[in-house]
Amino acid sequence: MIGRVKDDRWNANLYDQEHAFVSQFGGDLVQWLAPQPGENILDLGCGTGDLANKLNQLGATIMGIDKSSNMVQQAQNKYPGLTFIVQDAVNMKYNNEFDAIFSNATLNWVKTPQHALQSIYDALKPGGRFVAEFGGKGNVQIITDELIHQLGSTYQSDQFPWYFPSIGEYTLLMEQVGFRVTHAQHFDRPTTLNGVNGLRNWIEMFAPSMLEGVTKESKELIITRVEKNLKEVLFHNGDWKADYKRIRVLAEKQ
């Protein structure tokens, strides 16, 4: 296994139970990929394996990689017939091996995008395609602005765990490594976080680094205040609605 995470914060069970929307929304991205039977496809950031399994059912030969060993173990338990490996997107060592690379809700976690894109480009066969969706400029900004406000002077900018580029910024990086970008979108996708604890669960799942160094008591107070201040804006009909903004791209290796 390559790039194993020493402090793996991902709770794979909570991810499957409360955040299944991540893979469910990825279904539209599969249509962009249009996998063909027999193609060799890499699922980059496979999570707990649901989309890799869907691609396999469509006839492709799939390998899934994820930086989280917890996620990979869950994926392997769920789909023992598929191959899942712990690996970091920026350190892949593949060369001209894949017909396509598919990535859903992963690349916003990679703060060195040019390294990841070069790694992806190298791994594709000539003429291979790359399709990805991830958080773009303005993604969950209402939530994160309120979190930062509540943290006050204790918050440091390097605690922000994501990279949310504009569509122009990201497609330029893609072109610089050699991709021909054929489709690109930046769109709003309000996302339901189930139940009264939906926002709290989201923060605990995806934003723990923003609360690093905060005592348990202070963390509880901060999250409670965030819920209170955002309820009027983001809580409707019994569910929280996160202000997701997504980038989706399709490109070819020339």
C-alpha positions as CSV (number, residue, x, y, z in Angstrom):
1,M,0.0,0.0,0.0
2,I,1.3,3.5,-0.9
3,G,0.8,6.7,0.9
4,R,-0.8,5.2,4.0
5,V,-2.4,7.8,6.3
6,K,-0.9,7.7,9.8
7,D,-3.8,9.6,11.4
8,D,-6.8,8.5,9.4
9,R,-9.7,10.7,10.6
10,W,-12.2,9.2,8.2
11,N,-15.1,7.4,9.8
12,A,-16.2,5.0,7.0
13,N,-19.4,3.9,8.8
14,L,-20.6,7.5,9.4
15,Y,-19.8,8.3,5.8
16,D,-22.0,5.5,4.6
17,Q,-24.8,6.1,7.1
18,E,-25.1,9.9,6.9
19,H,-23.3,11.1,3.8
20,A,-24.4,8.6,1.1
21,F,-25.3,11.7,-1.0
22,V,-21.6,11.9,-2.0
23,S,-21.8,8.8,-4.2
24,Q,-25.4,9.3,-5.1
25,F,-24.7,12.6,-6.7
26,G,-21.8,11.0,-8.5
27,G,-24.2,9.1,-10.7
28,D,-24.5,12.0,-13.1
29,L,-20.8,12.1,-13.5
30,V,-20.8,8.5,-14.6
31,Q,-22.8,9.6,-17.6
32,W,-20.1,12.1,-18.5
33,L,-17.5,9.3,-18.3
34,A,-19.6,6.9,-20.5
35,P,-17.6,3.8,-19.6
36,Q,-17.3,1.1,-22.2
37,P,-17.1,-2.6,-21.5
38,G,-13.5,-3.8,-21.1
39,E,-12.1,-0.3,-20.4
40,N,-9.4,-0.1,-17.7
41,I,-10.6,2.7,-15.4
42,L,-9.2,4.2,-12.2
43,D,-11.6,5.5,-9.6
44,L,-9.5,8.2,-7.8
45,G,-10.8,8.9,-4.3
46,C,-13.1,5.8,-4.3
47,G,-14.4,6.3,-0.8
48,T,-16.3,3.2,0.3
49,G,-16.5,1.9,-3.3
50,D,-20.1,2.5,-4.4
51,L,-19.3,4.2,-7.7
52,A,-16.4,1.8,-8.5
53,N,-19.0,-1.0,-8.1
54,K,-21.4,0.8,-10.4
55,L,-18.6,1.2,-13.1
56,N,-17.8,-2.5,-12.7
57,Q,-21.4,-3.4,-13.3
58,L,-21.3,-1.4,-16.5
59,G,-18.5,-3.7,-17.7
60,A,-15.4,-1.7,-17.0
61,T,-12.3,-3.1,-15.3
62,I,-12.0,-1.0,-12.2
63,M,-9.4,-0.2,-9.6
64,G,-10.2,2.2,-6.7
65,I,-7.7,4.2,-4.8
66,D,-8.2,6.4,-1.7
67,K,-5.8,8.1,0.7
68,S,-7.9,6.8,3.6
69,S,-7.2,3.2,4.8
70,N,-10.5,3.2,6.6
71,M,-12.4,4.0,3.4
72,V,-10.4,1.4,1.4
73,Q,-11.1,-1.3,4.1
74,Q,-14.8,-0.5,4.0
75,A,-14.8,-0.6,0.2
76,Q,-13.0,-4.0,0.2
77,N,-15.5,-5.4,2.7
78,K,-18.5,-4.3,0.7
79,Y,-17.1,-5.3,-2.7
80,P,-14.6,-8.1,-2.2
81,G,-14.4,-8.9,-5.9
82,L,-13.0,-5.5,-6.7
83,T,-9.5,-4.1,-6.2
84,F,-9.0,-1.1,-3.8
85,I,-5.6,0.3,-2.8
86,V,-4.5,3.0,-0.3
87,Q,-2.8,5.6,-2.4
88,D,-2.4,9.4,-2.6
89,A,-3.5,11.2,-5.8
90,V,-0.2,13.2,-6.0
91,N,2.1,10.2,-5.7
92,M,0.6,7.8,-8.2
93,K,3.3,5.9,-10.2
94,Y,1.3,4.8,-13.2
95,N,2.4,5.4,-16.7
96,N,0.0,5.2,-19.7
97,E,-2.1,2.5,-18.0
98,F,-5.7,3.7,-17.9
99,D,-8.3,4.4,-20.6
100,A,-10.1,6.8,-18.2
101,I,-9.7,8.2,-14.7
102,F,-12.8,9.1,-12.7
103,S,-12.9,11.2,-9.6
104,N,-15.9,12.3,-7.5
105,A,-15.7,14.7,-4.5
106,T,-12.0,14.2,-4.0
107,L,-9.8,16.8,-5.7
108,N,-11.1,19.6,-3.5
109,W,-9.0,17.8,-0.7
110,V,-5.8,18.1,-2.8
111,K,-4.0,21.4,-2.0
112,T,-1.3,20.8,-4.6
113,P,-3.6,20.4,-7.7
114,Q,-0.8,20.7,-10.3
115,H,0.9,17.7,-8.8
116,A,-2.3,15.7,-8.8
117,L,-3.1,16.7,-12.4
118,Q,0.4,15.7,-13.6
119,S,0.0,12.3,-11.8
120,I,-3.4,11.8,-13.5
121,Y,-2.1,12.8,-16.9
122,D,0.8,10.4,-16.7
123,A,-1.4,7.6,-15.6
124,L,-3.7,7.9,-18.7
125,K,-3.1,6.2,-22.0
126,P,-2.8,8.7,-25.0
127,G,-6.3,9.7,-25.9
128,G,-7.5,8.7,-22.4
129,R,-10.1,10.8,-20.7
130,F,-10.3,12.4,-17.3
131,V,-13.7,13.2,-15.7
132,A,-14.0,14.8,-12.3
133,E,-16.4,16.6,-10.0
134,F,-15.5,18.4,-6.8
135,G,-16.1,21.5,-4.8
136,G,-15.5,24.8,-6.6
137,K,-15.2,28.4,-5.7
138,G,-17.8,29.4,-3.1
139,N,-18.5,25.8,-2.0
140,V,-20.0,25.6,1.5
141,Q,-19.0,29.2,2.1
142,I,-22.0,30.1,4.2
143,I,-21.1,27.2,6.6
144,T,-17.3,27.8,6.7
145,D,-17.6,31.6,7.1
146,E,-19.8,31.0,10.1
147,L,-17.4,28.4,11.6
148,I,-14.5,30.8,11.1
149,H,-16.5,33.6,12.7
150,Q,-17.2,31.5,15.8
151,L,-13.6,30.3,16.1
152,G,-12.4,33.9,16.1
153,S,-8.7,34.5,16.7
154,T,-8.0,30.8,17.4
155,Y,-8.5,30.0,13.7
156,Q,-5.5,29.8,11.4
157,S,-5.9,29.8,7.7
158,D,-3.9,26.6,7.2
159,Q,-6.7,24.7,9.1
160,F,-8.9,25.2,6.1
161,P,-8.8,21.7,4.6
162,W,-10.0,22.3,1.0
163,Y,-9.0,23.7,-2.3
164,F,-12.0,25.3,-4.0
165,P,-10.8,26.8,-7.3
166,S,-12.6,28.8,-9.9
167,I,-13.4,27.1,-13.2
168,G,-10.9,29.3,-15.0
169,E,-8.1,28.6,-12.5
170,Y,-8.6,24.8,-12.6
171,T,-9.0,24.4,-16.4
172,L,-5.8,26.5,-16.9
173,L,-3.9,24.1,-14.7
174,M,-5.3,21.2,-16.7
175,E,-4.2,22.7,-19.9
176,Q,-0.7,23.4,-18.5
177,V,-0.1,19.7,-17.9
178,G,-1.3,18.8,-21.4
179,F,-5.0,18.1,-21.2
180,R,-7.5,19.2,-23.8
181,V,-10.5,20.3,-21.8
182,T,-13.7,19.6,-23.7
183,H,-16.4,20.3,-21.1
184,A,-16.3,22.4,-17.9
185,Q,-19.1,23.5,-15.6
186,H,-19.4,25.5,-12.3
187,F,-22.8,25.1,-10.8
188,D,-24.9,25.4,-7.6
189,R,-26.0,22.1,-6.1
190,P,-27.8,22.7,-2.7
191,T,-27.3,19.4,-0.8
192,T,-29.6,18.0,1.8
193,L,-27.9,17.0,5.1
194,N,-30.5,14.7,6.6
195,G,-32.3,15.5,9.9
196,V,-31.9,18.0,12.7
197,N,-28.3,16.9,13.3
198,G,-27.3,17.1,9.6
199,L,-25.1,20.2,9.8
200,R,-23.4,18.9,13.0
201,N,-22.7,15.5,11.3
202,W,-21.3,17.3,8.3
203,I,-18.9,19.4,10.4
204,E,-17.7,16.4,12.3
205,M,-17.2,14.4,9.2
206,F,-15.7,16.9,6.8
207,A,-14.4,19.8,8.8
208,P,-12.6,18.5,11.9
209,S,-9.3,20.2,11.0
210,M,-11.1,23.6,11.4
211,L,-11.7,22.7,15.1
212,E,-8.2,21.3,15.9
213,G,-6.9,22.4,19.2
214,V,-10.4,23.3,20.5
215,T,-11.5,21.7,23.7
216,K,-14.5,19.3,23.7
217,E,-16.6,21.9,25.5
218,S,-15.6,24.7,23.2
219,K,-16.2,22.6,20.2
220,E,-19.7,21.8,21.3
221,L,-20.4,25.5,22.0
222,I,-19.1,26.5,18.6
223,I,-21.1,24.0,16.6
224,T,-24.3,24.9,18.6
225,R,-23.8,28.6,17.8
226,V,-23.2,27.7,14.1
227,E,-26.4,25.8,14.0
228,K,-28.3,28.6,15.7
229,N,-27.0,31.3,13.4
230,L,-27.5,29.4,10.2
231,K,-30.8,27.8,11.0
232,E,-32.9,30.5,9.4
233,V,-30.7,30.4,6.2
234,L,-30.0,26.7,5.8
235,F,-32.6,24.7,7.7
236,H,-35.9,24.0,5.9
237,N,-38.6,21.4,6.4
238,G,-36.7,19.3,8.9
239,D,-33.4,19.1,7.0
240,W,-30.3,21.2,6.6
241,K,-29.4,22.3,3.0
242,A,-25.7,22.9,2.5
243,D,-24.6,25.5,0.0
244,Y,-22.6,23.3,-2.4
245,K,-21.0,24.7,-5.5
246,R,-19.4,22.2,-7.8
247,I,-16.9,22.0,-10.6
248,R,-17.3,19.3,-13.2
249,V,-14.7,18.8,-16.0
250,L,-14.1,16.4,-18.9
251,A,-10.7,16.3,-20.6
252,E,-8.6,14.2,-22.9
253,K,-4.9,13.3,-22.8
254,Q,-3.4,14.6,-26.1
